[in-house]
Amino acid sequence: MNELGKYAVYFLLGGTIVSVSTYLGAQGRPYLAAFASTFPAITGATFILLYVNGGSDAIVAYAEKLFWFVPPWIIYVLAMIFIVPRLGFWPAMTLSLVLYMGCVWLVRLAVR
């Protein structure tokens, strides 16, 4: 498969997960939507593609770095839970992303 074909497959995988999550959430099924969003399909697909393109070492390096992004992601989600009811969606999204990026920056400093 050529490079363009690979990226088309990556795009379709990601878009499918987002579409399924959005559909389930809009149908009043937040538990299933959250499950679809956090199901390790994207991570699993990434593992497969990394293995095919970069081997085992690429997978291990990627997996190790994933752990560093768990705390910022938890803070991002908690911020959405607490800020959306108080300020609305767009301010919550903005503040949550700022918090996420700030936490990523702190993680980056800690890793050095």
N, CA, C and O atoms as CSV, one atom per row, in Angstrom:
chain,resi,resn,atom,element,x,y,z
A,1,MET,N,N,0.854,-1.184,0.000
A,1,MET,CA,C,0.000,0.000,0.000
A,1,MET,C,C,0.893,1.238,0.000
A,1,MET,O,O,1.871,1.310,0.745
A,2,ASN,N,N,0.551,2.198,-0.834
A,2,ASN,CA,C,1.353,3.419,-0.892
A,2,ASN,C,C,1.048,4.332,0.298
A,2,ASN,O,O,0.114,4.080,1.059
A,3,GLU,N,N,1.836,5.384,0.449
A,3,GLU,CA,C,1.688,6.300,1.591
A,3,GLU,C,C,0.303,6.941,1.644
A,3,GLU,O,O,-0.293,7.034,2.717
A,4,LEU,N,N,-0.211,7.380,0.508
A,4,LEU,CA,C,-1.529,8.010,0.479
A,4,LEU,C,C,-2.609,7.017,0.927
A,4,LEU,O,O,-3.528,7.388,1.656
A,5,GLY,N,N,-2.499,5.790,0.502
A,5,GLY,CA,C,-3.453,4.757,0.904
A,5,GLY,C,C,-3.415,4.502,2.391
A,5,GLY,O,O,-4.458,4.322,3.018
A,6,LYS,N,N,-2.217,4.482,2.967
A,6,LYS,CA,C,-2.082,4.283,4.418
A,6,LYS,C,C,-2.800,5.390,5.181
A,6,LYS,O,O,-3.549,5.128,6.122
A,7,TYR,N,N,-2.562,6.626,4.763
A,7,TYR,CA,C,-3.175,7.744,5.482
A,7,TYR,C,C,-4.688,7.781,5.280
A,7,TYR,O,O,-5.413,8.250,6.158
A,8,ALA,N,N,-5.165,7.305,4.166
A,8,ALA,CA,C,-6.617,7.198,3.950
A,8,ALA,C,C,-7.220,6.188,4.923
A,8,ALA,O,O,-8.292,6.424,5.480
A,9,VAL,N,N,-6.536,5.072,5.128
A,9,VAL,CA,C,-7.009,4.067,6.097
A,9,VAL,C,C,-6.992,4.640,7.503
A,9,VAL,O,O,-7.944,4.443,8.258
A,10,TYR,N,N,-5.925,5.348,7.870
A,10,TYR,CA,C,-5.845,5.970,9.200
A,10,TYR,C,C,-7.011,6.938,9.407
A,10,TYR,O,O,-7.651,6.944,10.459
A,11,PHE,N,N,-7.268,7.742,8.402
A,11,PHE,CA,C,-8.345,8.726,8.461
A,11,PHE,C,C,-9.699,8.033,8.640
A,11,PHE,O,O,-10.512,8.461,9.460
A,12,LEU,N,N,-9.935,6.986,7.892
A,12,LEU,CA,C,-11.202,6.259,7.989
A,12,LEU,C,C,-11.379,5.596,9.347
A,12,LEU,O,O,-12.482,5.595,9.894
A,13,LEU,N,N,-10.313,5.036,9.897
A,13,LEU,CA,C,-10.402,4.432,11.226
A,13,LEU,C,C,-10.782,5.473,12.277
A,13,LEU,O,O,-11.704,5.261,13.065
A,14,GLY,N,N,-10.073,6.583,12.284
A,14,GLY,CA,C,-10.355,7.643,13.255
A,14,GLY,C,C,-11.741,8.233,13.078
A,14,GLY,O,O,-12.459,8.449,14.054
A,15,GLY,N,N,-12.119,8.495,11.828
A,15,GLY,CA,C,-13.431,9.072,11.550
A,15,GLY,C,C,-14.566,8.142,11.937
A,15,GLY,O,O,-15.620,8.594,12.383
A,16,THR,N,N,-14.354,6.854,11.767
A,16,THR,CA,C,-15.390,5.879,12.141
A,16,THR,C,C,-15.630,5.905,13.645
A,16,THR,O,O,-16.777,5.902,14.091
A,17,ILE,N,N,-14.561,5.929,14.421
A,17,ILE,CA,C,-14.709,5.956,15.881
A,17,ILE,C,C,-15.418,7.229,16.325
A,17,ILE,O,O,-16.315,7.173,17.166
A,18,VAL,N,N,-15.036,8.356,15.782
A,18,VAL,CA,C,-15.678,9.629,16.143
A,18,VAL,C,C,-17.152,9.599,15.738
A,18,VAL,O,O,-18.008,10.046,16.501
A,19,SER,N,N,-17.451,9.090,14.569
A,19,SER,CA,C,-18.835,9.033,14.092
A,19,SER,C,C,-19.695,8.129,14.974
A,19,SER,O,O,-20.819,8.489,15.322
A,20,VAL,N,N,-19.177,6.974,15.330
A,20,VAL,CA,C,-19.930,6.050,16.186
A,20,VAL,C,C,-20.176,6.689,17.551
A,20,VAL,O,O,-21.286,6.616,18.077
A,21,SER,N,N,-19.151,7.314,18.125
A,21,SER,CA,C,-19.307,7.970,19.429
A,21,SER,C,C,-20.333,9.091,19.372
A,21,SER,O,O,-21.179,9.208,20.259
A,22,THR,N,N,-20.263,9.907,18.343
A,22,THR,CA,C,-21.201,11.016,18.189
A,22,THR,C,C,-22.620,10.510,18.012
A,22,THR,O,O,-23.549,11.039,18.621
A,23,TYR,N,N,-22.793,9.502,17.191
A,23,TYR,CA,C,-24.124,8.932,16.958
A,23,TYR,C,C,-24.707,8.390,18.258
A,23,TYR,O,O,-25.854,8.684,18.594
A,24,LEU,N,N,-23.931,7.608,18.984
A,24,LEU,CA,C,-24.434,7.023,20.229
A,24,LEU,C,C,-24.764,8.106,21.259
A,24,LEU,O,O,-25.786,8.027,21.940
A,25,GLY,N,N,-23.907,9.105,21.371
A,25,GLY,CA,C,-24.167,10.198,22.307
A,25,GLY,C,C,-25.418,10.975,21.945
A,25,GLY,O,O,-26.192,11.351,22.826
A,26,ALA,N,N,-25.625,11.221,20.649
A,26,ALA,CA,C,-26.810,11.961,20.199
A,26,ALA,C,C,-28.087,11.151,20.377
A,26,ALA,O,O,-29.175,11.721,20.462
A,27,GLN,N,N,-27.965,9.836,20.434
A,27,GLN,CA,C,-29.127,8.971,20.633
A,27,GLN,C,C,-29.448,8.769,22.114
A,27,GLN,O,O,-30.306,7.955,22.456
A,28,GLY,N,N,-28.773,9.496,22.980
A,28,GLY,CA,C,-29.044,9.388,24.416
A,28,GLY,C,C,-28.405,8.166,25.038
A,28,GLY,O,O,-28.925,7.630,26.017
A,29,ARG,N,N,-27.301,7.721,24.497
A,29,ARG,CA,C,-26.587,6.565,25.033
A,29,ARG,C,C,-25.165,6.981,25.434
A,29,ARG,O,O,-24.191,6.562,24.809
A,30,PRO,N,N,-25.054,7.805,26.478
A,30,PRO,CA,C,-23.735,8.342,26.834
A,30,PRO,C,C,-22.745,7.272,27.278
A,30,PRO,O,O,-21.548,7.401,27.024
A,31,TYR,N,N,-23.222,6.222,27.934
A,31,TYR,CA,C,-22.319,5.160,28.378
A,31,TYR,C,C,-21.678,4.476,27.165
A,31,TYR,O,O,-20.464,4.278,27.126
A,32,LEU,N,N,-22.499,4.119,26.182
A,32,LEU,CA,C,-21.974,3.476,24.984
A,32,LEU,C,C,-21.090,4.428,24.173
A,32,LEU,O,O,-20.086,4.010,23.597
A,33,ALA,N,N,-21.468,5.699,24.135
A,33,ALA,CA,C,-20.652,6.686,23.420
A,33,ALA,C,C,-19.271,6.799,24.073
A,33,ALA,O,O,-18.251,6.830,23.384
A,34,ALA,N,N,-19.250,6.858,25.403
A,34,ALA,CA,C,-17.975,6.933,26.120
A,34,ALA,C,C,-17.162,5.663,25.910
A,34,ALA,O,O,-15.944,5.715,25.742
A,35,PHE,N,N,-17.840,4.530,25.920
A,35,PHE,CA,C,-17.153,3.261,25.672
A,35,PHE,C,C,-16.533,3.249,24.276
A,35,PHE,O,O,-15.381,2.852,24.106
A,36,ALA,N,N,-17.297,3.682,23.288
A,36,ALA,CA,C,-16.790,3.712,21.913
A,36,ALA,C,C,-15.600,4.663,21.791
A,36,ALA,O,O,-14.657,4.392,21.048
A,37,SER,N,N,-15.648,5.780,22.524
A,37,SER,CA,C,-14.559,6.758,22.449
A,37,SER,C,C,-13.290,6.268,23.130
A,37,SER,O,O,-12.183,6.548,22.669
A,38,THR,N,N,-13.449,5.542,24.216
A,38,THR,CA,C,-12.269,5.112,24.965
A,38,THR,C,C,-11.854,3.681,24.660
A,38,THR,O,O,-10.809,3.226,25.124
A,39,PHE,N,N,-12.670,2.962,23.878
A,39,PHE,CA,C,-12.278,1.611,23.487
A,39,PHE,C,C,-10.941,1.707,22.757
A,39,PHE,O,O,-10.754,2.591,21.921
A,40,PRO,N,N,-10.021,0.815,23.061
A,40,PRO,CA,C,-8.679,0.974,22.498
A,40,PRO,C,C,-8.557,0.632,21.009
A,40,PRO,O,O,-7.529,0.112,20.575
A,41,ALA,N,N,-9.582,0.916,20.243
A,41,ALA,CA,C,-9.517,0.634,18.810
A,41,ALA,C,C,-8.467,1.505,18.130
A,41,ALA,O,O,-7.683,1.015,17.317
A,42,ILE,N,N,-8.450,2.785,18.457
A,42,ILE,CA,C,-7.464,3.679,17.845
A,42,ILE,C,C,-6.061,3.294,18.308
A,42,ILE,O,O,-5.128,3.219,17.507
A,43,THR,N,N,-5.926,3.052,19.616
A,43,THR,CA,C,-4.621,2.650,20.129
A,43,THR,C,C,-4.215,1.303,19.532
A,43,THR,O,O,-3.064,1.119,19.136
A,44,GLY,N,N,-5.153,0.372,19.470
A,44,GLY,CA,C,-4.860,-0.940,18.884
A,44,GLY,C,C,-4.474,-0.829,17.419
A,44,GLY,O,O,-3.525,-1.472,16.969
A,45,ALA,N,N,-5.208,-0.014,16.679
A,45,ALA,CA,C,-4.873,0.199,15.267
A,45,ALA,C,C,-3.494,0.851,15.149
A,45,ALA,O,O,-2.718,0.520,14.252
A,46,THR,N,N,-3.200,1.772,16.054
A,46,THR,CA,C,-1.887,2.408,16.047
A,46,THR,C,C,-0.796,1.389,16.343
A,46,THR,O,O,0.257,1.400,15.705
A,47,PHE,N,N,-1.047,0.498,17.318
A,47,PHE,CA,C,-0.076,-0.557,17.604
A,47,PHE,C,C,0.190,-1.412,16.365
A,47,PHE,O,O,1.339,-1.703,16.033
A,48,ILE,N,N,-0.876,-1.803,15.695
A,48,ILE,CA,C,-0.728,-2.637,14.497
A,48,ILE,C,C,0.074,-1.906,13.427
A,48,ILE,O,O,1.022,-2.451,12.861
A,49,LEU,N,N,-0.320,-0.666,13.161
A,49,LEU,CA,C,0.354,0.098,12.119
A,49,LEU,C,C,1.806,0.411,12.478
A,49,LEU,O,O,2.681,0.402,11.612
A,50,LEU,N,N,2.057,0.686,13.759
A,50,LEU,CA,C,3.442,0.906,14.183
A,50,LEU,C,C,4.264,-0.363,14.016
A,50,LEU,O,O,5.414,-0.317,13.580
A,51,TYR,N,N,3.667,-1.495,14.367
A,51,TYR,CA,C,4.382,-2.763,14.224
A,51,TYR,C,C,4.730,-3.034,12.763
A,51,TYR,O,O,5.854,-3.413,12.436
A,52,VAL,N,N,3.744,-2.831,11.896
A,52,VAL,CA,C,3.964,-3.074,10.467
A,52,VAL,C,C,5.022,-2.126,9.904
A,52,VAL,O,O,5.841,-2.525,9.076
A,53,ASN,N,N,5.000,-0.878,10.353
A,53,ASN,CA,C,5.902,0.131,9.788
A,53,ASN,C,C,7.202,0.327,10.562
A,53,ASN,O,O,8.203,0.761,9.993
A,54,GLY,N,N,7.193,0.004,11.881
A,54,GLY,CA,C,8.381,0.311,12.678
A,54,GLY,C,C,8.865,-0.800,13.589
A,54,GLY,O,O,9.932,-0.678,14.190
A,55,GLY,N,N,8.110,-1.875,13.706
A,55,GLY,CA,C,8.544,-2.995,14.532
A,55,GLY,C,C,8.196,-2.851,16.004
A,55,GLY,O,O,7.518,-1.912,16.419
A,56,SER,N,N,8.678,-3.805,16.772
A,56,SER,CA,C,8.359,-3.888,18.202
A,56,SER,C,C,8.876,-2.698,19.002
A,56,SER,O,O,8.196,-2.215,19.907
A,57,ASP,N,N,10.062,-2.230,18.677
A,57,ASP,CA,C,10.630,-1.104,19.422
A,57,ASP,C,C,9.751,0.140,19.317
A,57,ASP,O,O,9.603,0.881,20.289
A,58,ALA,N,N,9.176,0.365,18.156
A,58,ALA,CA,C,8.288,1.520,17.968
A,58,ALA,C,C,7.046,1.397,18.835
A,58,ALA,O,O,6.574,2.390,19.390
A,59,ILE,N,N,6.512,0.185,18.957
A,59,ILE,CA,C,5.322,-0.034,19.785
A,59,ILE,C,C,5.634,0.227,21.248
A,59,ILE,O,O,4.878,0.919,21.930
A,60,VAL,N,N,6.728,-0.316,21.731
A,60,VAL,CA,C,7.091,-0.151,23.146
A,60,VAL,C,C,7.318,1.326,23.465
A,60,VAL,O,O,6.846,1.812,24.493
A,61,ALA,N,N,8.026,2.037,22.609
A,61,ALA,CA,C,8.271,3.469,22.841
A,61,ALA,C,C,6.958,4.246,22.877
A,61,ALA,O,O,6.763,5.100,23.741
A,62,TYR,N,N,6.065,3.951,21.947
A,62,TYR,CA,C,4.760,4.613,21.894
A,62,TYR,C,C,3.944,4.298,23.148
A,62,TYR,O,O,3.371,5.201,23.757
A,63,ALA,N,N,3.890,3.022,23.535
A,63,ALA,CA,C,3.099,2.609,24.696
A,63,ALA,C,C,3.610,3.266,25.974
A,63,ALA,O,O,2.817,3.688,26.817
A,64,GLU,N,N,4.915,3.352,26.120
A,64,GLU,CA,C,5.479,4.003,27.308
A,64,GLU,C,C,5.081,5.470,27.376
A,64,GLU,O,O,4.791,5.984,28.457
A,65,LYS,N,N,5.063,6.143,26.242
A,65,LYS,CA,C,4.711,7.569,26.235
A,65,LYS,C,C,3.220,7.799,26.472
A,65,LYS,O,O,2.831,8.869,26.941
A,66,LEU,N,N,2.384,6.816,26.157
A,66,LEU,CA,C,0.943,6.961,26.392
A,66,LEU,C,C,0.630,7.224,27.865
A,66,LEU,O,O,-0.262,8.012,28.180
A,67,PHE,N,N,1.357,6.571,28.761
A,67,PHE,CA,C,1.097,6.740,30.191
A,67,PHE,C,C,1.268,8.183,30.647
A,67,PHE,O,O,0.579,8.625,31.566
A,68,TRP,N,N,2.166,8.913,30.023
A,68,TRP,CA,C,2.398,10.295,30.413
A,68,TRP,C,C,1.207,11.194,30.106
A,68,TRP,O,O,1.083,12.269,30.693
A,69,PHE,N,N,0.338,10.778,29.203
A,69,PHE,CA,C,-0.796,11.616,28.819
A,69,PHE,C,C,-2.088,11.268,29.552
A,69,PHE,O,O,-3.113,11.917,29.343
A,70,VAL,N,N,-2.048,10.259,30.401
A,70,VAL,CA,C,-3.250,9.891,31.164
A,70,VAL,C,C,-3.629,10.985,32.172
A,70,VAL,O,O,-4.787,11.401,32.178
A,71,PRO,N,N,-2.717,11.471,33.022
A,71,PRO,CA,C,-3.114,12.532,33.965
A,71,PRO,C,C,-3.662,13.787,33.281
A,71,PRO,O,O,-4.697,14.292,33.716
A,72,PRO,N,N,-3.018,14.316,32.225
A,72,PRO,CA,C,-3.617,15.478,31.568
A,72,PRO,C,C,-5.004,15.182,30.999
A,72,PRO,O,O,-5.881,16.045,31.036
A,73,TRP,N,N,-5.211,13.983,30.477
A,73,TRP,CA,C,-6.515,13.619,29.918
A,73,TRP,C,C,-7.575,13.563,31.015
A,73,TRP,O,O,-8.704,14.009,30.808
A,74,ILE,N,N,-7.220,13.020,32.180
A,74,ILE,CA,C,-8.165,12.962,33.309
A,74,ILE,C,C,-8.543,14.373,33.742
A,74,ILE,O,O,-9.714,14.645,34.007
A,75,ILE,N,N,-7.579,15.261,33.816
A,75,ILE,CA,C,-7.862,16.654,34.189
A,75,ILE,C,C,-8.756,17.312,33.143
A,75,ILE,O,O,-9.677,18.050,33.491
A,76,TYR,N,N,-8.494,17.054,31.880
A,76,TYR,CA,C,-9.319,17.586,30.786
A,76,TYR,C,C,-10.780,17.144,30.938
A,76,TYR,O,O,-11.693,17.964,30.841
A,77,VAL,N,N,-10.991,15.863,31.172
A,77,VAL,CA,C,-12.357,15.333,31.298
A,77,VAL,C,C,-13.032,15.874,32.552
A,77,VAL,O,O,-14.196,16.269,32.503
A,78,LEU,N,N,-12.321,15.896,33.669
A,78,LEU,CA,C,-12.903,16.440,34.904
A,78,LEU,C,C,-13.268,17.908,34.742
A,78,LEU,O,O,-14.312,18.348,35.224
A,79,ALA,N,N,-12.418,18.661,34.071
A,79,ALA,CA,C,-12.720,20.079,33.839
A,79,ALA,C,C,-13.997,20.224,33.020
A,79,ALA,O,O,-14.825,21.086,33.318
A,80,MET,N,N,-14.167,19.404,32.004
A,80,MET,CA,C,-15.406,19.455,31.211
A,80,MET,C,C,-16.619,19.163,32.087
A,80,MET,O,O,-17.635,19.851,31.996
A,81,ILE,N,N,-16.513,18.148,32.932
A,81,ILE,CA,C,-17.631,17.774,33.806
A,81,ILE,C,C,-18.029,18.940,34.710
A,81,ILE,O,O,-19.216,19.213,34.892
A,82,PHE,N,N,-17.047,19.617,35.267
A,82,PHE,CA,C,-17.355,20.682,36.221
A,82,PHE,C,C,-17.631,22.040,35.580
A,82,PHE,O,O,-18.393,22.831,36.136
A,83,ILE,N,N,-17.038,22.324,34.440
A,83,ILE,CA,C,-17.170,23.660,33.855
A,83,ILE,C,C,-18.371,23.782,32.924
A,83,ILE,O,O,-18.993,24.843,32.882
A,84,VAL,N,N,-18.719,22.740,32.177
A,84,VAL,CA,C,-19.846,22.835,31.232
A,84,VAL,C,C,-21.128,23.308,31.920
A,84,VAL,O,O,-21.770,24.227,31.410
A,85,PRO,N,N,-21.533,22.721,33.059
A,85,PRO,CA,C,-22.782,23.188,33.682
A,85,PRO,C,C,-22.720,24.633,34.183
A,85,PRO,O,O,-23.753,25.290,34.303
A,86,ARG,N,N,-21.531,25.122,34.470
A,86,ARG,CA,C,-21.390,26.457,35.033
A,86,ARG,C,C,-21.226,27.555,33.972
A,86,ARG,O,O,-21.783,28.644,34.108
A,87,LEU,N,N,-20.453,27.257,32.909
A,87,LEU,CA,C,-20.138,28.293,31.933
A,87,LEU,C,C,-20.617,27.992,30.520
A,87,LEU,O,O,-20.578,28.866,29.654
A,88,GLY,N,N,-21.064,26.775,30.281
A,88,GLY,CA,C,-21.464,26.387,28.930
A,88,GLY,C,C,-20.345,25.655,28.208
A,88,GLY,O,O,-19.218,25.556,28.693
A,89,PHE,N,N,-20.695,25.141,27.026
A,89,PHE,CA,C,-19.772,24.275,26.302
A,89,PHE,C,C,-18.497,24.966,25.830
A,89,PHE,O,O,-17.402,24.506,26.151
A,90,TRP,N,N,-18.610,26.056,25.080
A,90,TRP,CA,C,-17.424,26.659,24.467
A,90,TRP,C,C,-16.413,27.177,25.484
A,90,TRP,O,O,-15.218,26.926,25.327
A,91,PRO,N,N,-16.850,27.891,26.525
A,91,PRO,CA,C,-15.866,28.272,27.543
A,91,PRO,C,C,-15.235,27.047,28.229
A,91,PRO,O,O,-14.041,27.037,28.527
A,92,ALA,N,N,-16.059,26.019,28.472
A,92,ALA,CA,C,-15.530,24.807,29.100
A,92,ALA,C,C,-14.514,24.126,28.198
A,92,ALA,O,O,-13.465,23.676,28.659
A,93,MET,N,N,-14.828,24.054,26.920
A,93,MET,CA,C,-13.896,23.416,25.987
A,93,MET,C,C,-12.579,24.181,25.935
A,93,MET,O,O,-11.502,23.584,25.946
A,94,THR,N,N,-12.675,25.496,25.880
A,94,THR,CA,C,-11.469,26.320,25.833
A,94,THR,C,C,-10.637,26.155,27.100
A,94,THR,O,O,-9.432,25.915,27.025
A,95,LEU,N,N,-11.268,26.281,28.250
A,95,LEU,CA,C,-10.544,26.156,29.522
A,95,LEU,C,C,-9.991,24.750,29.715
A,95,LEU,O,O,-8.878,24.584,30.213
A,96,SER,N,N,-10.750,23.751,29.330
A,96,SER,CA,C,-10.297,22.368,29.478
A,96,SER,C,C,-9.085,22.091,28.605
A,96,SER,O,O,-8.146,21.421,29.035
A,97,LEU,N,N,-9.101,22.607,27.373
A,97,LEU,CA,C,-7.950,22.417,26.489
A,97,LEU,C,C,-6.723,23.165,27.000
A,97,LEU,O,O,-5.599,22.676,26.886
A,98,VAL,N,N,-6.943,24.353,27.565
A,98,VAL,CA,C,-5.824,25.102,28.148
A,98,VAL,C,C,-5.241,24.321,29.325
A,98,VAL,O,O,-4.023,24.218,29.466
A,99,LEU,N,N,-6.117,23.773,30.167
A,99,LEU,CA,C,-5.647,22.947,31.288
A,99,LEU,C,C,-4.895,21.718,30.781
A,99,LEU,O,O,-3.835,21.376,31.305
A,100,TYR,N,N,-5.436,21.065,29.773
A,100,TYR,CA,C,-4.795,19.885,29.200
A,100,TYR,C,C,-3.396,20.233,28.691
A,100,TYR,O,O,-2.420,19.555,29.010
A,101,MET,N,N,-3.316,21.292,27.901
A,101,MET,CA,C,-2.018,21.670,27.341
A,101,MET,C,C,-1.043,22.096,28.443
A,101,MET,O,O,0.153,21.821,28.356
A,102,GLY,N,N,-1.556,22.769,29.478
A,102,GLY,CA,C,-0.704,23.122,30.616
A,102,GLY,C,C,-0.173,21.887,31.326
A,102,GLY,O,O,0.992,21.844,31.722
A,103,CYS,N,N,-1.021,20.894,31.487
A,103,CYS,CA,C,-0.594,19.645,32.118
A,103,CYS,C,C,0.409,18.899,31.242
A,103,CYS,O,O,1.371,18.323,31.749
A,104,VAL,N,N,0.189,18.909,29.952
A,104,VAL,CA,C,1.150,18.278,29.025
A,104,VAL,C,C,2.488,18.974,29.135
A,104,VAL,O,O,3.531,18.320,29.148
A,105,TRP,N,N,2.472,20.291,29.214
A,105,TRP,CA,C,3.706,21.056,29.359
A,105,TRP,C,C,4.424,20.672,30.655
A,105,TRP,O,O,5.643,20.501,30.667
A,106,LEU,N,N,3.649,20.535,31.764
A,106,LEU,CA,C,4.250,20.125,33.053
A,106,LEU,C,C,4.821,18.716,32.960
A,106,LEU,O,O,5.900,18.446,33.488
A,107,VAL,N,N,4.110,17.830,32.300
A,107,VAL,CA,C,4.608,16.471,32.107
A,107,VAL,C,C,5.918,16.506,31.316
A,107,VAL,O,O,6.876,15.805,31.640
A,108,ARG,N,N,5.933,17.323,30.290
A,108,ARG,CA,C,7.130,17.447,29.448
A,108,ARG,C,C,8.317,17.929,30.283
A,108,ARG,O,O,9.437,17.450,30.108
A,109,LEU,N,N,8.067,18.882,31.197
A,109,LEU,CA,C,9.135,19.349,32.079
A,109,LEU,C,C,9.583,18.235,33.014
A,109,LEU,O,O,10.776,18.083,33.276
A,110,ALA,N,N,8.634,17.459,33.515
A,110,ALA,CA,C,8.965,16.372,34.447
A,110,ALA,C,C,9.767,15.274,33.768
A,110,ALA,O,O,10.610,14.642,34.403
A,111,VAL,N,N,9.518,15.041,32.499
A,111,VAL,CA,C,10.193,13.969,31.763
A,111,VAL,C,C,11.652,14.336,31.490
A,111,VAL,O,O,12.515,13.460,31.433
A,112,ARG,N,N,11.918,15.601,31.325
A,112,ARG,CA,C,13.301,16.044,31.021
A,112,ARG,C,C,14.216,15.776,32.127
A,112,ARG,O,O,15.404,16.086,32.033
